[in-house]
C-alpha cells in the first residue's frame, strides 16, 4: 500500500507528534508499505530526504508570508485554512506518488482537503490534540477546562491567546474549515478524551480510538548511555519531562516541592515556555532541550515519575516512556493520562492543580518501597500496550477499511 503522510513538522524538529509520525512511517515501511511524508521546509534540512526508507518531502507555500506573526519562526504551524500554494504542491505529490491513502496529522491536511474529491485517495486524519474544535488546540479557558466550542467564545479566547488581529481570524478560519472534515473518510483519536472532545467537529460516527505509541523497546534507548551529568548524585529524584509551562503543571510542582519542605530532589527536563514560572528552588534541577536518549536515561535512574498537567493532556507519551522503564507514575486525573495510567495499579491519579495531593502521593511512594516496586512492575507491563507493534495492526485496518470503501463506491 502507498501512504502519503501530511504533517506540519517532522524530525529533526523535536516533539511527541513528530516522533510519532516518524515512528509510524518507519514501522509501515518495514512492513513493506511505500511511505512518503509531506512536511514544511525547515532551515538546515534538505528538501528531499530518505529516513530509513521513508521519503521525506519538505514543501512550502504562501503561509511563509505569515512568518512575522509567528512567535517562533522555527515552529511555523499551518493555519486552520487552506494554503493555495500548498494545495497545488500536495496535488502534485498525489499525482506523482499515486497514494492509496493520504494520512493527515495536522491542519496542513486542510490544504489537501480543499482540492480533494471522492475520486482521489482515501483520507484518514489522526487528531493528536483538540485542534479540530479548539483554535488553541488545548480546550482550556482561563477558568479551566472548556465545555465545548461556540464561535463567539472561541473568538474571544483565541484573541486572548494569540493576540488581537491573529486570534480572531484563526478561530473563524477553524470554524469555516469544519466543512472540509466531511471529506475525511476516517478519524483516529489518540485517546477517549480526545474523541469525545472533538465530536462537534467529527460527528463521532467516523471516529475510532487508537492510542498514540512509542517505538518498541523504547526503554533500550537508555542502554549504554552514560548517566547524564545534570542529574543529582543519587537515584532518588522525582522526574518531570515536558514543556516548562503552567499548562504542564510546573507551578503545581513548585508548590508541591515547597509543601515537601524542599526535602525531595526534583529534576525538570523540557523546553522553555513563554509563560513558564521561574524555578529557583534549591531542590530542583532544570535541564533544557535534552536529547531523547538522555531523557530515557534520566527515566531509568529516577525513583518516581510525575506528569501534573493542569490541562487535559490529549495522550501523554512521556508517561508511557516512564512506565516502560518500570517507574511508578503520579499523573493528573484528566485527559489521555487516564487512558494510560491505571489509578492504584500502575500509578496514582491526583486532581489537576492540587499541589497538596501531588505532594502526598510523592511522599507515599517515597516512604513505601514495596508500593513503588508493585506499581512500577505493573507500569512496565502496561507500557507494552502503547508500543507501535501493538497498535500498527489497528492503523493498517483503518487503511484497508477506507480503501475498500472507496473501491466499492467507485
Protein Blocks (a to p, Z undefined) as FASTA:
>chain_A
ZZddddfbacfbecfklmmmmmmmmmmmmnopacdddddddehiafbdceehiacddddd
fklmmmmmpmblmlcccdfbdcfklmmmmmmmmmmnopabdcdfbfklmmmmmmgcfkbc
cdddddfbfklmmmnlnopafklccebdcfklmmmmmmmmnoghjlmmmmmmmmmmmmmm
mmpmbdcdfbfklmmmmmmmnnommcccddddddehklmmmgopacdfkbcfbfcbccde
ddddfknommmmmmmmmmnoomaccdddddddfklccdfbfkbccdehiafklmmmmmmm
mmbdcdfbfbdcfklpmlmmmmmnopacddddehjllmmpcghklmccddehilklmmmm
mmmmmmmmklmmmmmmmmmmmmmmmgfklmmmmmmmmmmmmmmmmmmmZZ
